[in-house]
C-alpha cells in the first residue's frame, strides 16, 4: 500500500510543498516513485513523518530532527521514551503557563470594574482606587484583603452606587453630629462608628473590633486617610478614631 503526496499531505495536515522540502533535504524520502516519477509514500514513511511532526511540534529544528531519527542507537522504544520525557516537560511548562494566565485573569477581575465614565458617575471626582496600591502593599497577603478583592470583583455599577450612597449618607450624618458638638464617646457617635464597622463587613471583609480599632488609628496616622475624613469637617478623622475606640470598648469589655 502506498500513498500519493497529496494523500499524505491530507493525512498529516501539512502542505505538499512541505513534503517536497523534506524530500529535498533528505529528511523524508518517499520509498517509491510511480512510473511517471511521482512520489509514493509507504506506511513506514508515514511513521517517520509522524515522528518528524512530533519533534517539530516541540520546536526542534529540522537538522536536529534528522539527527534524532537517524541515530543508529535509537530504536522505536528509545524514541517513545524520549518523546515521553519531552511531553512531560512540555506539560509541566504548559501547566505553569496556564497557572500564570489564570492568575493574571483573576488579577484583572479584581477591584472596581467600571469604565472611567461609570467611575465618575458613581464616585464623582473622588478616585475609588486612590489607595489601592497602598492597600495591597499593607494587606495584600491577608485574608481580609483577598476577601475584599473577591467581593469587589463581583460588584456591578448599581452595587457601587448603593455603596457610595450609603457612604455619603453616613458622612452627612457624622458631619452633622460633629458640628453639634457630640462627644466621640457619646451614644450617637458610637452608634455611627458601629454602622461604619458593619458597612465594611457588609461590603468588603469581616471587620472585628480589633481590626476596626487599627483602621481608626490609621485614619489619623496616615495623612491621606486623615485628609479624606477631615475634608468632611475639620477634626473628623480624630473624632471618628475616638468613637471607634469607644465603640469597640463597649462591645468587648
C-alpha positions as CSV (number, residue, x, y, z in Angstrom):
1,X,0.0,0.0,0.0
2,X,1.4,3.4,-1.0
3,X,0.1,6.9,-0.9
4,X,0.5,9.9,-3.1
5,X,2.0,13.2,-1.9
6,X,-1.5,14.8,-1.9
7,X,-2.9,12.0,0.2
8,X,-0.1,12.2,2.8
9,X,-0.4,15.9,3.0
10,X,-4.1,15.5,3.8
11,X,-3.5,12.8,6.4
12,X,-0.8,14.8,8.2
13,X,-2.2,18.3,7.9
14,X,0.8,19.6,6.1
15,X,1.3,21.1,2.7
16,X,2.6,19.3,-0.4
17,X,5.3,21.9,-0.5
18,X,6.5,20.9,3.0
19,X,6.7,17.2,1.9
20,X,8.7,18.2,-1.2
21,X,11.1,20.2,1.1
22,X,11.5,17.2,3.4
23,X,12.3,15.1,0.4
24,X,14.8,17.6,-1.0
25,X,16.8,17.8,2.3
26,X,16.7,14.0,2.8
27,X,14.5,14.1,5.9
28,X,11.7,12.2,4.4
29,X,12.4,10.5,1.1
30,X,9.5,8.6,-0.3
31,X,10.1,4.8,-0.6
32,X,8.7,4.6,-4.1
33,X,8.2,6.5,-7.3
34,X,5.5,5.9,-9.8
35,X,6.2,5.2,-13.5
36,X,5.6,8.9,-14.1
37,X,8.2,9.8,-11.3
38,X,5.6,10.9,-8.8
39,X,6.3,10.4,-5.1
40,X,4.7,7.4,-3.3
41,X,4.8,7.0,0.4
42,X,4.7,3.7,2.4
43,X,3.3,3.1,5.9
44,X,6.9,3.2,7.2
45,X,7.3,6.7,5.6
46,X,4.1,7.8,7.4
47,X,5.5,6.6,10.7
48,X,8.7,8.6,10.1
49,X,6.6,11.7,9.1
50,X,4.7,11.3,12.4
51,X,8.0,11.3,14.3
52,X,9.1,14.4,12.3
53,X,6.0,16.3,13.1
54,X,6.1,15.4,16.7
55,X,9.7,16.8,17.1
56,X,8.8,19.8,15.1
57,X,5.8,20.5,17.3
58,X,8.2,20.6,20.3
59,X,10.3,23.2,18.5
60,X,13.2,21.1,17.2
61,X,15.0,22.4,14.1
62,X,15.0,20.1,11.1
63,X,18.7,19.3,11.4
64,X,18.2,18.0,14.9
65,X,15.1,16.1,13.9
66,X,17.1,14.3,11.2
67,X,19.9,13.5,13.7
68,X,17.4,12.1,16.2
69,X,15.6,9.9,13.7
70,X,18.8,8.7,12.0
71,X,20.5,7.8,15.3
72,X,21.6,4.2,14.9
73,X,21.4,3.6,18.6
74,X,17.8,4.8,19.0
75,X,15.1,2.2,18.2
76,X,11.4,2.8,18.4
77,X,11.3,2.2,22.1
78,X,14.0,4.8,22.6
79,X,12.1,7.3,20.6
80,X,9.0,6.6,22.7
81,X,10.9,7.1,25.9
82,X,12.4,10.3,24.6
83,X,9.1,11.6,23.5
84,X,7.5,10.8,26.8
85,X,10.2,12.8,28.6
86,X,9.8,15.7,26.2
87,X,6.0,15.6,26.5
88,X,6.2,15.5,30.3
89,X,8.4,18.5,30.3
90,X,6.1,20.3,27.9
91,X,3.1,19.5,30.0
92,X,4.8,20.9,33.2
93,X,5.7,24.1,31.3
94,X,2.2,24.5,29.9
95,X,0.7,23.9,33.4
96,X,2.9,26.7,34.8
97,X,1.9,28.9,31.9
98,X,-1.8,28.1,32.5
99,X,-1.4,28.9,36.2
100,X,0.2,32.2,35.3
101,X,-2.6,33.1,32.9
102,X,-5.2,32.1,35.4
103,X,-3.5,34.3,38.0
104,X,-3.4,37.2,35.5
105,X,-7.1,36.6,34.7
106,X,-8.0,36.7,38.3
107,X,-5.9,39.8,38.9
108,X,-7.6,41.5,36.0
109,X,-11.0,40.9,37.6
110,X,-10.0,42.3,41.0
111,X,-11.1,45.7,42.1
112,X,-13.6,48.1,40.7
113,X,-14.5,47.1,37.2
114,X,-16.0,50.3,35.9
115,X,-15.3,52.4,32.9
116,X,-13.9,55.9,33.6
117,X,-17.3,57.3,32.7
118,X,-19.0,55.0,35.2
119,X,-16.5,55.7,37.9
120,X,-17.1,59.4,37.6
121,X,-20.9,58.8,37.6
122,X,-20.6,56.8,40.8
123,X,-17.8,58.5,42.7
124,X,-17.7,62.0,41.2
125,X,-14.2,63.5,41.4
126,X,-13.1,61.0,44.1
127,X,-10.8,58.3,42.8
128,X,-12.1,54.9,44.3
129,X,-8.7,53.3,43.6
130,X,-6.6,56.1,45.1
131,X,-5.4,53.9,47.9
132,X,-5.4,50.6,46.0
133,X,-1.6,50.2,45.7
134,X,-1.1,51.3,49.3
135,X,-3.8,48.8,50.5
136,X,-2.1,45.9,48.5
137,X,1.3,46.8,50.0
138,X,-0.1,46.8,53.5
139,X,-2.6,44.0,53.5
140,X,-2.0,42.1,50.2
141,X,-1.2,38.9,51.9
142,X,-4.1,38.9,54.3
143,X,-7.4,37.0,54.1
144,X,-9.2,40.3,54.6
145,X,-7.6,41.8,51.5
146,X,-8.3,38.7,49.4
147,X,-11.9,38.7,50.6
148,X,-12.3,42.4,49.8
149,X,-10.9,41.8,46.3
150,X,-13.2,38.8,45.7
151,X,-16.3,40.7,46.6
152,X,-15.3,43.8,44.7
153,X,-14.8,41.7,41.6
154,X,-18.5,40.8,41.6
155,X,-20.0,44.2,42.1
156,X,-21.9,45.9,39.3
157,X,-22.2,49.6,38.8
158,X,-25.5,49.5,40.7
159,X,-23.8,47.9,43.6
160,X,-21.2,50.6,43.7
161,X,-23.9,53.3,43.5
162,X,-25.6,51.7,46.6
163,X,-22.3,51.5,48.4
164,X,-21.4,55.1,47.6
165,X,-24.9,56.3,48.6
166,X,-24.5,54.7,52.0
167,X,-21.1,56.2,52.4
168,X,-22.4,59.7,51.6
169,X,-25.4,59.3,53.9
170,X,-23.2,58.2,56.8
171,X,-20.8,61.0,56.1
172,X,-23.6,63.6,56.2
173,X,-24.9,62.3,59.5
174,X,-21.5,62.0,61.1
175,X,-20.5,65.5,59.9
176,X,-23.7,66.9,61.5
177,X,-23.0,65.0,64.7
178,X,-19.5,66.6,65.0
179,X,-20.9,70.0,64.1
180,X,-23.4,69.7,67.0
181,X,-20.5,69.1,69.4
182,X,-21.3,65.4,70.1
183,X,-18.6,63.7,72.1
184,X,-16.9,60.8,70.4
185,X,-17.8,58.7,73.4
186,X,-21.4,59.7,73.2
187,X,-24.1,57.2,72.3
188,X,-24.8,58.6,68.8
189,X,-21.1,58.8,67.9
190,X,-20.5,55.2,68.9
191,X,-23.6,54.1,67.0
192,X,-22.3,55.7,63.9
193,X,-18.9,54.1,64.5
194,X,-20.6,50.7,64.7
195,X,-22.5,51.5,61.5
196,X,-19.1,52.3,59.9
197,X,-17.8,48.9,61.0
198,X,-20.8,47.0,59.8
199,X,-20.6,48.7,56.4
200,X,-17.1,47.4,56.0
201,X,-18.2,43.9,57.0
202,X,-21.2,44.0,54.6
203,X,-19.4,45.2,51.5
204,X,-15.7,44.4,51.9
205,X,-14.5,42.0,54.6
206,X,-15.2,40.8,58.1
207,X,-14.1,43.6,60.4
208,X,-13.9,42.5,64.1
209,X,-13.4,45.2,66.7
210,X,-9.7,44.9,67.0
211,X,-9.3,45.4,63.2
212,X,-11.7,48.3,63.3
213,X,-9.6,49.9,66.0
214,X,-6.5,49.5,63.8
215,X,-8.3,51.2,61.0
216,X,-9.3,54.0,63.3
217,X,-5.7,54.6,64.3
218,X,-4.7,54.6,60.6
219,X,-7.3,57.3,59.7
220,X,-5.3,59.7,61.9
221,X,-1.8,58.4,61.4
222,X,-2.0,58.2,57.6
223,X,-2.0,61.7,56.1
224,X,-4.1,60.7,53.1
225,X,-6.9,59.0,55.1
226,X,-6.8,61.9,57.6
227,X,-7.2,64.3,54.7
228,X,-10.2,62.3,53.4
229,X,-12.1,62.4,56.6
230,X,-11.1,65.9,57.6
231,X,-12.4,67.1,54.2
232,X,-15.9,66.3,55.5
233,X,-15.2,68.5,58.5
234,X,-12.0,69.6,60.3
235,X,-11.1,67.2,63.1
236,X,-13.5,64.5,61.9
237,X,-10.7,61.9,61.5
238,X,-9.6,62.2,65.1
239,X,-13.2,62.3,66.3
240,X,-14.0,59.1,64.3
241,X,-11.0,57.3,65.7
242,X,-12.0,58.1,69.3
243,X,-15.6,56.9,68.5
244,X,-14.3,53.7,67.0
245,X,-12.2,53.0,70.1
246,X,-15.1,53.8,72.4
247,X,-17.5,51.6,70.5
248,X,-15.0,48.7,70.5
249,X,-14.6,49.1,74.2
250,X,-18.3,49.0,75.0
251,X,-18.7,45.8,72.9
252,X,-15.7,43.9,74.1
253,X,-15.3,45.0,77.7
